Amino acid sequence: MAAWGWTERDYTIPYPLKSHVHPDNINFAKGEMLLLPNFRLPTLIHTRSANAKWLYEISHKNPVWMHPSDAERLGVQSGDLVRIETEIGYFVDEAFITEGIKPGIVAVSHHLGRWRLQEDKGVSRGSSSLAKLSESTDGEFRLHVIHGAAAWESSDPDTARIWWQQVGVHQNLTHAVHPDPVSGAHCWLQKAVNVRKAAPRDHYGDVWVDTEKSMQVYREWVEKTRPATRFSPDGTRRPYTLKRPLKPAKAAYRLAPTPVIEGE
């Protein structure tokens, strides 16, 4: 890593850096909490399970897991709506009070929350909500759920047997892009800047995002990086030894040559 410009002691093993969600960087007194948005359910595979009707019957909700001590502090019970505010927006979901999560942390499974804009087009009606998407002139987007899953007649008799309505909340829209300065991978864990009981005007599945703020946060994180065009010791965009789930061919790691502009 030193060859790539990361020469400070902080970037060697053992790794002493405090991440953006380290307890010291979360102000619990102001209502901030750590948001764990990517834990898995054993019955689903990301949102690719949306057409697996029997799996969706088993798992079709992604409530906000919350420790009883936090629920008491917020005046929340299981089934109550809570509003999770991030640095760029918010989403509204049901609370699930459990001792299976640590105090100071809220967690929402990432498998669910699909939506469609037309009744008879898009993702299956049994695994998505019909929603309305509106945009303001200054880059603010609002997603409002019209209704959840519903039974319908088709060539598959099981579509008429759908009994559930909730299909989860699309929380990912409220997560700003956080490119890890060293690896470039997305830092999924989020800081919830405020967690509170939902107001009467809030509805299950509501999502609001400020895209201009999202771009601002992205640029703040990019400033933490050290560009390969300046620090790469071998003309590649990142160390080939860093692990990736799907590793591109070595040729893809080569930096593109700087174009020659006539007259320069």
Secondary structure by P-SEA (a helix, b strand, c coil): ccccccccccccccccccccccccccccccbbbbbbcbbbbccccccccccaaaaaaacccccbbbcaaaaaaacccccbbbbbbccccbbbbbbbbcccccccbbbbbcccccccccccccccccccccbbbbbcccbbbbbbbcccbbbbbcccccccccccccccccccccccccccccccccccccccccccccccccccbbbbbcaaaaaaaaaaaaaacccccccccccccccccccccccccccccccccccccccc
